[in-house]
């Protein structure tokens, strides 16, 4: 089984700030979400854990999982360029979406982001088939990974969350 977990809440999440590569920490709610998820998963014997190397994901992972972790740079959040730290208004999100189509304004090109996340999924399918795999990452990554394992919905909305902060979804492996 594959267990895909989104890290818990940060203050930037709370105040709806665009957060890609800026290192932010879990707030008290985020720490509590990690503790609750740890209780939820306490009886699962994971064979491997992959985690984003960013601090907020690492903090969540340290509470959730106590064994060896593979910190994979492909699981870091999307590079948001000049949108980093901006309030996530509809206008900002529209401009951001336009920029990532080409990698403009210092953003990561959308296709590159999708590819690096799919590369992780390809590796997991090849090397960890039939094993319990824990993945701890970020909101945008969870969308791509979800679509990889379940298929992209017909009229998907990129702005729609597939996993709330601190929660998980599972996929057959």
N, C-alpha and C positions, 0 to 999 in steps of 0.2 A: 504494500500500500504506500502511496505517496501522500504525505501530509504537508500541505502548503500553508504556511503561516505568515500573516502580515504582522510586522512589528507593532507595538502599542503606541499610544498617543504621545506626541510631543507638543510643546507649546505652539510650534509653528503649525501643526495640524489643527490645534484648538482655535487659533486665530486665522486659519485659512490662508497661510502663506505658502507660496510655491517653494517646495523644498526638494531640491535634487541633491547636489553634492555638498551643500553646507552641512557641517557636522552639528547635529542637534541631539539633545539627550531626551530620553523618556521623561515625562513629567510623572507626578504621583499616580495619575490615572493609568498611564502606560505601564508603570511598575506593577500596579495592581492587576492589570490585564495579563501581564506575564505570569504572575503568581497563580492566577486563576487558570490560565492555559496549562501551566505546569501540573496543577492538580488534575486537570482534565486528561492529560496525556501520561500520567504517572505509571500506568500499567502497560504502556506500549514499549516494547524492546526495539529500539531503532538500530538498524545496521550501520547507518551513516547519517551525518547531518551536514548539509550545505547551508552556508549563511553569507549574506552580504557582509563585506568588510566594514561597512559604515557603523558608527558608534551606536546609533539607535537600534539597529538590528542586532549588533553584538551584545548590547545590554539585555535585550529581550532573550537572546539565545543563552546567555550565562545563567539566567533564572530558570529557563525551560529545560536545558539539556546540560548534563554534567560530564559528558565524555568528550572524546576528541572531536573537533569540528574542522571542516574544510571551509576556509574563508575564500570565497570565489568572487573575484572582481566582476565577473559577468552578471552577478546578482545585485550590483549597486544600482541605485535609482538613476533615472534618466538625467543627463546633463541638461540643465535648464537655462544655461547661458545668462543673458541679461534679465531674464524673468525671475531668477533666483531671489527669493525673499519678498517678491511682490504679492500683494493681496490677490487672491484668486477670484476676481470678478468675471462676469461673462465676457466682457471686452478683452480682458487680459488673456483668458483661456482661448478665445478665438484667435488672437494674435499669436499666442504660443503654438496652437495647433498649426497655423500657417507656417510658422518658423521651422518647426520640426519636420515638415514635409521636405525641406531642402537642407536643413542644418544651418539655417540662417540665424543671425543674432547670437552666435555663440552656443547654440543648442546642439544637441546630438541629433543626427538624422534619424528619423523614425525607423527606417529600414535597418539601420545599424543596431538600434536598440532591440528591435524584434529579433534580429539574427543572433545577437549575443545571448539572449534569453533562450531562444530555441536551441542553440548549441548546447546549453546546459541540459535541457530536456533530452536532446538526442543522446548525450553522454549517459544520463541516468537510465534511459531506456535500454541502452546497449550494455552498460556495465553493472547495473543494479536491478535488473529484471527480477521480479518476484521477491524483492527485499523491502523492508520497511525503511523508507527514506523520508527524512525531515528536511524541509526547505524553509528558511526564514529570510524574508525579503521585504520589498516595499510595494506600495499600491500599484504603480504602473506595471511593475514586473509581474504581480499576481494576475493581472489581466492577460498578459501575453502567455504566461504559463498555463492559466486556465484554458485559454483558447487552444493551446497546443494539445492538451490532453482531452478536451471535450469537443473541439471544433468551434470555429468562430460562428456565433449566431448570425442569422440572416441580416438583420438590421441593427447590429450592435451599436451601442452608444459608448464611445471611448471614455466619456466622463462618468459613466456609471461604475460604482465600486463592485467588484466581485467578492471581496472579503473586507469586512469592516476592521478597524484597528484592533489588533490583538486577537483576531479570530482566525479560524482555519477552515479549509475545505480539503477533501480527500479525493484521490483518484486510484482506481485499480491499477496495479503494477504487475 
